Amino acid sequence: MRAATVSWRLALMLVVLIGAMCCPVDALSQQNNNAVAAKPGATTSHIRRITPKIPDANRYDPGKVFLENADALIANEQRSTEYKVLRGNVRFRRGNMTLTCDSAYFYEASSSLDAFGHVVMNQADTLIAYCNKMNYFGDVEVAKLRGSVRVVNRSMTVTTENLDYDMLNNVARYFNGGTVVDKSGTRITSSVARYEHDTKKVQFTSNVRLVNNKMKLNTDILDYNMRTHIATIEDETEIISLEDGHIIHTSSGWYNLSSEEGTMYNRSSVTTKEGQTLVGDVVYYDRRNDKGQAQGNVVMTDKRNDRTLRGDVVDYDRRTGVGKARGHVVLTDMKNKVILEGEVGYHNEKTKESYVTENAIAREFSQKDTVYVHADTLRTITTADNVRILIANKYVRFYRKDIQGVCDSAAINEKDSILNMYRHAIVWSESRQISGDEINVHVQDSVVDWAKLPQWGLLVEHLGENYYNQLSGRTMHATFENQELRRLDVSGDVEALFYPMENDSTYNKLVNTNSAYLTIDLKAKQEVEKIKMWPDVSGRVVPLFLAKNSDLRLSRFRWYEAIRPKDPLDVLNVSEEMRSIFGEAVSTRRTVIR
């Protein structure tokens, strides 16, 4: 009874041992219990063990796979002659590539194989791939790597669960999500990626996320060169600088991750964390030097100071805070209610200074009616105590519905609401004109409150035809009420020529007087209530029918209606007559283009 029991146990152990040796390779691999071969008929039974034989042929033939080592080679010729089952320290060679694994199906005739367990593919020490399973198809030279895939070469590391490698064209592709990390530490994740080993170019598609220690990039399509570190953008993309918070939005262009500069197209934008935004058809951005340039319908917005700079071309240097614009420039300062336009513009965030030139025009809309101002150069300055000053230089012209003026230069101070006009200063209001070397106009609640001429002044009122009331003196001070003149004080060498209105509202004489001082008080509708002249007064009264032409004008009389701005756009019209009056010789030469 004991001897029979021992013999039965020996027989059972022999059956178990033979069964273990004859089972399919996918059953032998603990990591691939359900592995499926690339070719049919891989499952077998009733096999016989064969000692592996290493061929003597040239195993570096690039088009053929050679078996170099295996602890065991198992075949079942009754089921199939296409493949052999290998297990234990399996190693293959294809040209300069070697592959090792725990077990494999080898299709020698087609140079194909299925590798299982700790699969490692090494290509001439330039590329190493790791995975749990690999199917290689020798007829098309394609390897399919599955399960915990990791590919390492000199420029990057790829991790994914599924990767196809076209060995003929040196192209790899993952399609169910993966991560690529280049040697600089840049990490890119996406749903799909295609890598060209020869060019080092990778195209990432769907849910692309690029991150390194300097920036983040989000998009759905991105071409990235592992050698040059240049990202080519083909879809809506957001680039965020981790160092200073700058954000780029673009849908086309390129960005160099090494030099941190790029060129973007299709209305791209750059936004700083302080709220400045640069937008243009083409945007060049240099983050390392904090510079940007935009071209084509450019808009630069400073949300913190509520300013916007527009132009065909805009250069921006964040370190100096300077923005320069060219081509139909528009600088909008909503905080201070002013818009500057011209062909060339400048804005300095640090000094809070802006200017435009060449066809420059300013619109000041802080009051009820907008004031339109033109000059060769228009400049706005914000002082340390946040007082804004608008400065206009050379050939100044301004228009508002109730008041117009011209001068050589002017300044408007927001704090005291005074318009200071210098050299050939002229102001019109309805039928009245005031002119002098300097005029100071004070505006209160959107209307003129008072005006002062500190150095010689001339006041002219057009009555009709060739008749004008005239008054001149060394200094003048006019007070207004409800947009009408109420009082006028004149001091020094006062000379007056006026036409008193008769009871029947007609004029039949003129009065010409001289004194040291004069005061005029007026009622509503500009009716003269009282005229006072002192201490010594001289003059004469001349009937109109006896008056000569020389009697109708004071020595200082000038009527400048020809250069008066007629409407908002007319402020841009600097006529030859105005240039002549302001002392500039008018050139009659023409430029000939050859």
C-alpha positions as CSV (number, residue, x, y, z in Angstrom):
1,M,0.0,0.0,0.0
2,R,2.8,2.5,0.8
3,A,4.8,1.6,-2.4
4,A,1.7,2.2,-4.5
5,T,1.1,5.6,-2.9
6,V,4.7,6.7,-3.6
7,S,4.5,5.7,-7.2
8,W,1.3,7.6,-7.7
9,R,2.8,10.8,-6.2
10,L,5.9,10.5,-8.5
11,A,3.6,10.1,-11.5
12,L,1.5,13.1,-10.5
13,M,4.7,15.3,-10.0
14,L,5.9,14.2,-13.5
15,V,2.5,15.2,-15.0
16,V,2.6,18.6,-13.3
17,L,6.2,19.2,-14.4
18,I,5.5,18.3,-18.0
19,G,2.4,20.4,-18.0
20,A,4.3,23.4,-16.8
21,M,6.9,23.0,-19.5
22,C,4.2,22.6,-22.2
23,C,1.8,25.5,-21.3
24,P,1.6,28.5,-23.6
25,V,4.0,31.4,-23.0
26,D,1.2,33.8,-22.0
27,A,0.3,31.5,-19.2
28,L,3.9,31.4,-18.1
29,S,4.2,35.2,-17.7
30,Q,2.7,36.3,-14.4
31,Q,2.4,39.9,-15.7
32,N,0.5,38.9,-18.9
33,N,-2.0,36.1,-17.9
34,N,-4.4,37.1,-20.7
35,A,-1.8,38.0,-23.4
36,V,-2.9,37.4,-27.0
37,A,-0.5,36.6,-29.8
38,A,-0.3,38.8,-32.9
39,K,-0.7,35.7,-35.1
40,P,-3.4,33.0,-34.9
41,G,-2.8,29.5,-33.4
42,A,-0.5,30.6,-30.6
43,T,-2.2,28.5,-28.0
44,T,-0.8,24.9,-28.1
45,S,-0.6,21.6,-26.3
46,H,1.4,18.3,-26.6
47,I,4.6,20.2,-27.4
48,R,8.2,19.0,-27.4
49,R,11.1,20.9,-25.9
50,I,13.9,21.9,-28.3
51,T,17.3,23.4,-27.4
52,P,17.6,26.9,-28.9
53,K,19.9,27.1,-31.9
54,I,21.6,30.5,-32.6
55,P,22.0,31.0,-36.4
56,D,25.4,31.6,-37.9
57,A,24.1,34.2,-40.5
58,N,24.9,38.0,-40.3
59,R,22.6,39.0,-37.4
60,Y,23.1,42.7,-38.2
61,D,20.9,42.4,-41.4
62,P,18.6,45.4,-40.8
63,G,15.6,43.8,-42.4
64,K,15.5,40.6,-40.4
65,V,14.9,39.6,-36.8
66,F,17.4,37.0,-35.3
67,L,17.0,35.1,-32.1
68,E,20.1,35.5,-30.0
69,N,19.2,33.8,-26.7
70,A,16.4,31.9,-24.9
71,D,16.5,29.4,-22.0
72,A,13.9,27.3,-23.7
73,L,12.4,27.0,-27.2
74,I,9.1,25.1,-27.5
75,A,7.3,24.2,-30.7
76,N,4.1,22.4,-31.7
77,E,4.4,21.5,-35.3
78,Q,1.0,19.7,-35.3
79,R,-0.8,23.0,-34.6
80,S,1.4,25.5,-36.4
81,T,4.9,25.8,-38.0
82,E,4.7,29.6,-38.2
83,Y,6.0,30.4,-34.7
84,K,8.1,29.1,-31.8
85,V,7.5,29.7,-28.1
86,L,10.5,31.1,-26.2
87,R,10.9,31.6,-22.5
88,G,13.6,32.7,-20.1
89,N,16.2,35.4,-20.9
90,V,14.9,35.9,-24.4
91,R,16.9,38.2,-26.6
92,F,16.4,39.2,-30.3
93,R,18.4,41.4,-32.7
94,R,17.3,43.4,-35.6
95,G,20.1,45.4,-37.2
96,N,21.5,47.6,-34.5
97,M,18.4,47.1,-32.3
98,T,18.2,44.4,-29.5
99,L,15.1,43.3,-27.6
100,T,14.9,41.3,-24.4
101,C,11.9,39.9,-22.6
102,D,10.7,37.1,-20.3
103,S,9.0,35.1,-23.0
104,A,7.9,35.5,-26.7
105,Y,6.2,34.0,-29.7
106,F,8.7,34.1,-32.6
107,Y,7.5,34.1,-36.3
108,E,10.9,33.5,-37.9
109,A,9.7,33.4,-41.5
110,S,8.2,36.9,-41.3
111,S,10.7,38.3,-38.8
112,S,7.7,39.0,-36.4
113,L,7.4,38.4,-32.7
114,D,5.2,38.9,-29.7
115,A,7.2,39.7,-26.6
116,F,5.9,39.5,-23.0
117,G,7.2,40.5,-19.5
118,H,9.9,43.1,-18.8
119,V,10.2,43.9,-22.5
120,V,13.3,46.2,-23.3
121,M,14.1,47.4,-26.8
122,N,17.5,49.1,-27.2
123,Q,18.4,50.8,-30.5
124,A,22.1,51.5,-30.8
125,D,22.1,53.1,-27.3
126,T,20.2,56.1,-28.7
127,L,16.7,54.8,-27.8
128,I,15.6,52.5,-25.1
129,A,11.9,51.4,-24.8
130,Y,10.3,49.6,-21.9
131,C,6.8,48.0,-21.8
132,N,4.9,44.9,-20.6
133,K,4.1,43.6,-24.1
134,M,5.2,44.3,-27.6
135,N,4.0,43.0,-31.0
136,Y,6.4,43.4,-33.8
137,F,5.3,43.0,-37.4
138,G,8.4,42.4,-39.6
139,D,6.6,42.8,-43.0
140,V,5.8,46.5,-42.3
141,E,8.5,47.0,-39.6
142,V,6.0,48.3,-37.0
143,A,6.3,47.6,-33.2
144,K,3.2,48.0,-31.0
145,L,4.2,48.6,-27.3
146,R,1.5,48.1,-24.7
147,G,1.4,48.5,-20.9
148,S,3.6,50.8,-18.8
149,V,5.4,52.0,-21.9
150,R,8.5,54.2,-21.4
151,V,10.7,55.4,-24.2
152,V,14.0,57.1,-23.5
153,N,16.4,58.8,-25.9
154,R,18.9,61.6,-25.7
155,S,16.4,64.4,-26.1
156,M,13.3,63.1,-24.2
157,T,11.4,60.5,-22.2
158,V,7.9,59.3,-23.2
159,T,5.5,57.5,-20.9
160,T,2.2,56.1,-22.0
161,E,0.1,52.9,-22.0
162,N,0.0,52.4,-25.8
163,L,2.6,53.3,-28.4
164,D,3.1,52.4,-32.0
165,Y,6.7,52.7,-33.5
166,D,7.2,52.8,-37.2
167,M,10.9,51.6,-37.4
168,L,11.1,52.1,-41.2
169,N,10.4,55.8,-40.9
170,N,11.6,56.2,-37.3
171,V,8.2,57.6,-36.2
172,A,6.4,56.9,-32.9
173,R,2.8,57.6,-31.9
174,Y,0.8,57.3,-28.8
175,F,-3.0,57.7,-28.9
176,N,-4.6,57.1,-25.5
177,G,-2.8,59.8,-23.5
178,G,0.8,60.2,-22.7
179,T,3.6,62.4,-21.3
180,V,6.8,63.7,-22.9
181,V,9.6,65.2,-20.9
182,D,12.6,66.7,-22.7
183,K,16.1,67.1,-21.4
184,S,15.4,70.7,-20.2
185,G,12.7,69.5,-17.9
186,T,9.8,70.6,-20.0
187,R,6.8,68.3,-19.5
188,I,4.1,67.9,-22.2
189,T,1.0,65.8,-21.8
190,S,-1.6,65.2,-24.5
191,S,-4.2,62.6,-25.7
192,V,-2.3,61.9,-29.0
193,A,1.3,62.6,-30.0
194,R,3.5,61.8,-33.1
195,Y,7.3,61.8,-32.8
196,E,9.8,61.9,-35.6
197,H,13.0,60.5,-34.3
198,D,15.2,61.9,-37.1
199,T,13.9,65.5,-37.0
200,K,13.1,65.5,-33.2
201,K,9.7,67.0,-34.0
202,V,6.6,66.1,-32.0
203,Q,3.1,66.9,-32.9
204,F,0.8,66.9,-29.8
205,T,-3.0,66.8,-30.3
206,S,-6.0,67.2,-28.0
207,N,-5.7,68.4,-24.3
208,V,-2.1,69.5,-24.7
209,R,-0.5,70.8,-21.5
210,L,3.1,72.0,-21.5
211,V,4.8,72.9,-18.2
212,N,8.3,73.8,-17.1
213,N,9.8,76.0,-14.4
214,K,9.1,79.2,-16.3
215,M,5.8,78.8,-18.1
216,K,2.6,76.8,-18.8
217,L,1.0,76.3,-22.2
218,N,-2.5,75.1,-22.9
219,T,-3.8,74.2,-26.4
220,D,-5.2,71.4,-28.5
221,I,-2.6,71.3,-31.3
222,L,1.1,71.9,-30.8
223,D,4.3,71.1,-32.8
224,Y,7.4,71.0,-30.6
225,N,11.0,70.5,-31.7
226,M,13.0,68.7,-29.0
227,R,16.3,69.9,-30.4
228,T,15.5,73.7,-30.8
229,H,12.9,73.9,-28.1
230,I,10.6,75.9,-30.4
231,A,6.9,75.4,-30.1
232,T,4.8,76.0,-33.3
233,I,1.3,77.0,-32.5
234,E,-1.6,76.1,-34.8
235,D,-4.7,76.4,-32.5
236,E,-6.1,78.6,-29.8
237,T,-3.3,78.7,-27.2
238,E,-2.7,80.2,-23.8
239,I,0.9,80.7,-22.6
240,I,1.4,81.7,-18.9
241,S,4.7,83.0,-17.5
242,L,5.2,81.5,-14.0
243,E,7.8,84.2,-13.2
244,D,5.9,87.4,-13.9
245,G,2.4,86.3,-14.6
246,H,2.4,87.4,-18.3
247,I,-0.3,85.7,-20.4
248,I,-0.2,85.2,-24.2
249,H,-3.3,84.3,-26.2
250,T,-2.7,83.3,-29.8
251,S,-3.9,80.8,-32.4
252,S,-0.9,80.9,-34.7
253,G,2.9,81.5,-34.4
254,W,5.9,80.1,-32.7
255,Y,7.5,80.4,-29.2
256,N,11.1,79.6,-28.2
257,L,11.1,78.1,-24.7
258,S,14.8,78.5,-24.3
259,S,15.1,82.2,-25.3
260,E,11.5,83.0,-24.1
261,E,10.6,84.9,-27.2
262,G,8.1,84.3,-30.0
263,T,6.1,85.7,-32.8
264,M,2.3,85.3,-32.9
265,Y,-0.2,86.1,-35.6
266,N,-4.1,86.3,-36.0
267,R,-4.9,89.0,-33.4
268,S,-2.7,87.7,-30.6
269,S,-2.3,89.4,-27.2
270,V,0.1,89.7,-24.3
271,T,-1.3,90.6,-20.9
272,T,0.8,91.5,-17.8
273,K,-0.3,90.8,-14.2
274,E,-0.5,94.6,-13.7
275,G,-3.3,94.7,-16.3
276,Q,-1.4,96.0,-19.5
277,T,-2.5,94.2,-22.6
278,L,-0.9,94.3,-26.1
279,V,-3.0,93.1,-29.0
280,G,-2.2,93.0,-32.7
281,D,-2.4,91.2,-36.0
282,V,1.3,90.2,-35.4
283,V,2.9,90.3,-32.0
284,Y,6.6,89.8,-31.2
285,Y,7.2,89.0,-27.6
286,D,10.6,88.9,-25.7
287,R,9.8,88.0,-22.1
288,R,13.5,87.8,-21.0
289,N,14.0,91.5,-21.9
290,D,10.4,92.5,-21.1
291,K,9.8,93.8,-24.6
292,G,7.0,93.4,-27.1
293,Q,6.1,94.7,-30.6
294,A,2.8,94.5,-32.3
295,Q,1.8,95.3,-35.9
296,G,-1.5,95.7,-37.6
297,N,-4.5,97.3,-35.8
298,V,-2.6,97.3,-32.5
299,V,-4.2,98.0,-29.2
300,M,-2.3,98.4,-25.9
301,T,-4.5,98.7,-22.9
302,D,-3.5,99.7,-19.3
303,K,-6.4,98.7,-17.2
304,R,-4.8,99.9,-14.0
305,N,-4.7,103.5,-15.3
306,D,-7.6,103.0,-17.7
307,R,-5.6,103.9,-20.8
308,T,-5.6,102.3,-24.3
309,L,-2.9,102.9,-27.0
310,R,-3.8,101.9,-30.6
311,G,-1.7,102.0,-33.7
312,D,-0.6,100.1,-36.8
313,V,2.7,99.2,-35.0
314,V,3.3,99.3,-31.3
315,D,6.6,98.7,-29.4
316,Y,6.4,98.0,-25.7
317,D,9.3,97.8,-23.2
318,R,8.0,96.7,-19.8
319,R,11.3,97.4,-18.0
320,T,11.2,101.1,-18.9
321,G,7.4,101.2,-19.1
322,V,7.6,102.8,-22.5
323,G,5.1,102.1,-25.4
324,K,5.6,103.6,-28.8
325,A,3.1,103.5,-31.6
326,R,3.1,104.3,-35.3
327,G,0.3,104.6,-37.9
328,H,-3.1,105.9,-37.0
329,V,-2.3,106.1,-33.3
330,V,-5.2,106.5,-30.7
331,L,-4.4,106.9,-27.0
332,T,-7.5,106.8,-24.9
333,D,-7.3,107.9,-21.3
334,M,-10.8,107.2,-19.8
335,K,-9.7,108.0,-16.3
336,N,-9.0,111.6,-17.3
337,K,-11.5,111.8,-20.1
338,V,-9.1,112.5,-23.0
339,I,-8.4,110.8,-26.3
340,L,-5.2,111.5,-28.3
341,E,-4.9,110.6,-32.0
342,G,-2.0,110.9,-34.5
343,E,0.4,109.0,-36.7
344,V,3.1,108.6,-34.0
345,G,2.4,108.0,-30.3
346,Y,4.3,107.5,-27.0
347,H,3.3,106.4,-23.6
348,N,5.5,106.0,-20.5
349,E,3.8,104.2,-17.6
350,K,6.4,105.1,-15.0
351,T,6.5,108.9,-15.8
352,K,2.8,108.9,-16.7
353,E,3.6,110.9,-19.8
354,S,2.0,110.4,-23.3
355,Y,2.2,112.2,-26.5
356,V,1.0,112.0,-30.2
357,T,2.3,113.8,-33.2
358,E,1.7,114.1,-36.9
359,N,-1.9,115.0,-37.6
360,A,-2.4,115.0,-33.8
361,I,-5.8,115.7,-32.4
362,A,-7.1,115.5,-28.8
363,R,-10.6,115.1,-27.6
364,E,-11.3,116.2,-24.0
365,F,-14.7,115.2,-22.8
366,S,-14.6,115.8,-19.1
367,Q,-17.1,118.6,-19.5
368,K,-20.6,118.7,-21.0
369,D,-19.3,119.5,-24.5
370,T,-16.2,117.8,-26.0
371,V,-13.2,120.0,-26.8
372,Y,-11.2,119.1,-30.0
373,V,-7.6,120.2,-30.0
374,H,-5.0,119.9,-32.7
375,A,-1.3,120.7,-32.6
376,D,1.9,119.4,-34.1
377,T,2.5,117.6,-30.8
378,L,-0.1,116.8,-28.1
379,R,1.2,115.7,-24.7
380,T,-0.4,114.6,-21.5
381,I,1.5,114.6,-18.2
382,T,0.3,113.4,-14.8
383,T,2.1,115.1,-11.9
384,A,3.2,113.5,-8.6
385,D,0.0,114.7,-7.0
386,N,-2.0,113.1,-9.8
387,V,-2.8,116.4,-11.6
388,R,-3.2,115.9,-15.3
389,I,-1.8,118.5,-17.7
390,L,-2.5,118.6,-21.5
391,I,0.3,120.4,-23.5
392,A,-0.1,121.4,-27.1
393,N,2.9,122.7,-29.1
394,K,2.9,124.6,-32.4
395,Y,-0.1,125.5,-34.6
396,V,-2.6,124.8,-31.9
397,R,-6.3,124.9,-32.9
398,F,-9.2,123.9,-30.8
399,Y,-13.0,123.8,-31.2
400,R,-15.9,123.5,-28.9
401,K,-19.5,124.4,-29.8
402,D,-19.4,127.6,-27.7
403,I,-15.7,128.6,-28.0
404,Q,-12.9,128.2,-30.5
405,G,-9.3,129.3,-30.6
406,V,-5.8,129.2,-32.1
407,C,-2.3,129.8,-30.7
408,D,1.3,128.7,-31.0
409,S,1.3,126.6,-27.8
410,A,-1.1,125.9,-25.0
411,A,-1.5,124.0,-21.7
412,I,-4.6,122.8,-19.8
413,N,-4.2,122.2,-16.1
414,E,-6.9,119.9,-14.7
415,K,-6.4,121.1,-11.2
416,D,-7.3,124.8,-11.8
417,S,-9.2,124.2,-15.1
418,I,-7.2,126.9,-16.8
419,L,-6.4,127.0,-20.5
420,N,-3.2,128.9,-21.0
421,M,-2.6,130.0,-24.6
422,Y,0.8,131.5,-25.7
423,R,1.9,133.6,-28.7
424,H,-0.7,134.7,-31.2
425,A,-3.4,133.6,-28.9
426,I,-6.9,134.1,-30.4
427,V,-10.3,133.0,-28.9
428,W,-13.7,133.3,-30.5
429,S,-17.2,133.1,-28.9
430,E,-20.1,133.7,-31.2
431,S,-19.4,137.1,-32.9
432,R,-16.7,138.1,-30.4
433,Q,-12.9,137.7,-30.8
434,I,-10.2,138.1,-28.2
435,S,-6.5,138.1,-29.2
436,G,-3.2,138.8,-27.5
437,D,0.3,137.4,-26.9
438,E,-1.1,135.3,-24.0
439,I,-4.7,134.4,-23.0
440,N,-5.7,132.5,-19.8
441,V,-9.2,131.0,-19.9
442,H,-10.9,129.5,-16.8
443,V,-13.6,126.9,-17.3
444,Q,-16.1,126.2,-14.5
445,D,-18.7,123.5,-14.9
446,S,-18.1,123.2,-18.6
447,V,-18.5,126.9,-19.4
448,V,-16.0,129.8,-19.6
449,D,-15.9,131.6,-16.2
450,W,-13.3,134.2,-16.9
451,A,-10.5,135.1,-19.3
452,K,-7.4,137.1,-18.8
453,L,-4.9,138.7,-21.2
454,P,-1.8,139.7,-19.2
455,Q,0.2,141.3,-22.1
456,W,-1.7,143.4,-24.6
457,G,-5.1,142.4,-25.6
458,L,-7.6,143.2,-28.3
459,L,-11.4,142.6,-28.0
460,V,-13.4,142.7,-31.2
461,E,-17.2,142.3,-31.7
462,H,-18.5,142.0,-35.2
463,L,-21.7,144.0,-35.6
464,G,-22.3,143.4,-39.3
465,E,-20.9,144.4,-42.7
466,N,-17.6,146.3,-42.1
467,Y,-18.4,147.4,-38.5
468,Y,-16.7,146.2,-35.4
469,N,-16.7,147.2,-31.7
470,Q,-13.0,147.3,-30.7
471,L,-11.1,147.6,-27.5
472,S,-7.4,147.3,-26.7
473,G,-5.2,147.7,-23.7
474,R,-2.1,146.4,-21.9
475,T,-4.1,144.0,-19.7
476,M,-7.6,142.7,-19.9
477,H,-9.8,140.6,-17.6
478,A,-13.2,139.4,-18.7
479,T,-15.9,137.8,-16.5
480,F,-18.6,135.6,-18.0
481,E,-22.0,134.4,-16.8
482,N,-24.2,131.9,-18.6
483,Q,-21.8,131.9,-21.5
484,E,-22.2,135.7,-21.8
485,L,-19.7,138.5,-21.1
486,R,-20.8,140.4,-17.9
487,R,-17.8,142.6,-17.1
488,L,-14.6,143.7,-18.7
489,D,-11.7,145.4,-17.0
490,V,-8.9,147.0,-19.1
491,S,-5.7,148.6,-17.8
492,G,-3.0,150.6,-19.5
493,D,-3.1,152.6,-22.8
494,V,-6.8,151.8,-23.2
495,E,-8.2,152.6,-26.6
496,A,-11.8,152.0,-27.5
497,L,-13.8,152.3,-30.7
498,F,-17.5,151.4,-30.6
499,Y,-20.8,152.1,-32.2
500,P,-23.6,153.0,-29.7
501,M,-26.9,151.5,-30.5
502,E,-29.7,154.0,-30.9
503,N,-33.2,153.6,-29.5
504,D,-34.4,152.3,-32.8
505,S,-31.7,149.6,-32.8
506,T,-29.7,151.4,-35.5
507,Y,-26.1,152.7,-35.5
508,N,-25.4,156.2,-36.9
509,K,-22.1,157.2,-35.2
510,L,-18.8,155.8,-33.8
511,V,-17.0,156.8,-30.6
512,N,-13.2,156.6,-30.3
513,T,-11.8,157.2,-26.8
514,N,-8.5,156.8,-24.9
515,S,-7.8,156.5,-21.2
516,A,-5.7,154.6,-18.6
517,Y,-8.4,152.4,-17.3
518,L,-11.8,151.1,-18.5
519,T,-14.6,149.0,-17.1
520,I,-17.6,147.8,-19.0
521,D,-20.6,146.1,-17.3
522,L,-23.1,144.3,-19.6
523,K,-26.6,142.9,-19.1
524,A,-28.2,139.9,-20.6
525,K,-27.9,139.5,-24.3
526,Q,-24.7,141.5,-24.1
527,E,-26.4,144.9,-23.7
528,V,-24.0,147.5,-22.3
529,E,-25.2,148.7,-19.0
530,K,-22.3,151.0,-18.0
531,I,-19.0,152.1,-19.3
532,K,-16.5,153.7,-17.0
533,M,-13.1,155.2,-18.1
534,W,-10.7,157.1,-15.9
535,P,-8.7,159.1,-14.8
536,D,-8.2,161.2,-18.0
537,V,-10.4,160.5,-21.0
538,S,-10.0,161.9,-24.5
539,G,-11.8,161.0,-27.7
540,R,-14.2,162.0,-30.4
541,V,-17.6,161.1,-31.9
542,V,-17.9,160.8,-35.7
543,P,-21.2,160.4,-37.6
544,L,-21.0,157.4,-39.8
545,F,-21.8,159.3,-42.9
546,L,-18.7,161.4,-42.3
547,A,-16.4,158.5,-41.1
548,K,-13.5,157.6,-43.3
549,N,-12.2,154.0,-43.6
550,S,-9.3,154.9,-41.4
551,D,-11.7,156.0,-38.7
552,L,-13.3,152.5,-38.5
553,R,-10.2,150.7,-37.2
554,L,-7.9,150.9,-34.1
555,S,-4.2,150.8,-34.9
556,R,-4.1,147.3,-33.4
557,F,-7.2,146.0,-35.1
558,R,-7.1,142.5,-36.6
559,W,-10.0,140.3,-37.5
560,Y,-8.9,136.6,-37.8
561,E,-12.1,135.0,-38.9
562,A,-10.4,133.3,-41.8
563,I,-8.4,131.0,-39.5
564,R,-11.2,130.3,-37.0
565,P,-12.0,126.5,-36.6
566,K,-15.4,125.9,-38.1
567,D,-16.1,122.3,-36.8
568,P,-14.3,119.5,-34.9
569,L,-12.4,118.2,-38.0
570,D,-11.5,121.7,-39.2
571,V,-9.0,121.9,-36.3
572,L,-6.7,119.7,-38.5
573,N,-6.6,122.4,-41.2
574,V,-3.6,124.6,-40.6
575,S,-3.9,127.0,-43.5
576,E,-1.1,128.9,-45.2
577,E,-2.7,132.1,-43.9
578,M,-2.4,130.8,-40.3
579,R,1.3,129.8,-40.9
580,S,1.9,133.2,-42.3
581,I,0.2,135.0,-39.3
582,F,2.2,132.8,-36.9
583,G,5.5,134.0,-38.6
584,E,6.4,131.0,-40.7
585,A,7.3,131.6,-44.3
586,V,5.1,129.6,-46.7
587,S,7.2,127.5,-49.0
588,T,6.0,127.4,-52.7
589,R,8.5,124.6,-53.6
590,R,7.1,121.3,-54.7
591,T,8.8,117.9,-53.9
592,V,9.5,116.0,-57.2
593,I,9.5,112.2,-56.9
594,R,11.7,110.7,-59.5
